[in-house]
Amino acid sequence: METRVPYRIGVDEYFDLPETNRPQELRFGVLREPPAPGYHHQIIVGELYERLMRHVRRRKLGRVVLSPVDVVLDMQNALVVQPDLVFISRGRLGIATQRVWGAPDMVVEVLSKTNRRHDSTTKVQWYKKYGVRECWLVDPDNRMIDVLDLTPAEYTVRVFLERQWVRSAVFPRLRLRGMDVFGAYASGTNL
């Protein structure tokens, strides 16, 4: 169940709240605090982080950051999100200080029963609108990864089943399959 403040707040007020590791986002001035992700969700996020970070470090491409980290997509309209993973390319690292001020190059959302609809529709629309180049929707229940290229007028979606090699415009030399991150977890686990 989400906790909401009874009034709208601005980004500055949001940043004045006590620091927390709990997930929270500011949706056009309304604070959203969903429950913490499940154990298996975090295992998948960790596996993805480890593999992406190794690839990024080896090639000096930029930085990969784990959630919770605030990504300020729209300061004026008080829109702050916390994707599961954020990648910022080396040439754009200036947008990252205490927070990420603007669109990362790539974001990852690991879907679960409670966030599936919000992450795969609403947040994807925001990512496209504010300039994120690529979004991965990782679906443990169906054991697949959707890679959304958000740069064309109509974004494209490529679906990769767990045994297929994921192809990414942001990481063209990456070697990763869904089975590398889903591990031994069967579909239907408590994510």
Secondary structure by P-SEA (a helix, b strand, c coil): ccccccccccaaaaaaccccccbbbbcccbbbbcccccaaaaaaaaaaaaaaaaaaaaaccccccccccccccccccbbbbbccbbbbcccccccccccccccccbbbbbcccccccccccaaaaaaaaacccbbbbccccccbbbbbbccccbbbbbbbcccbbbbbccccccccccccccccccccccc
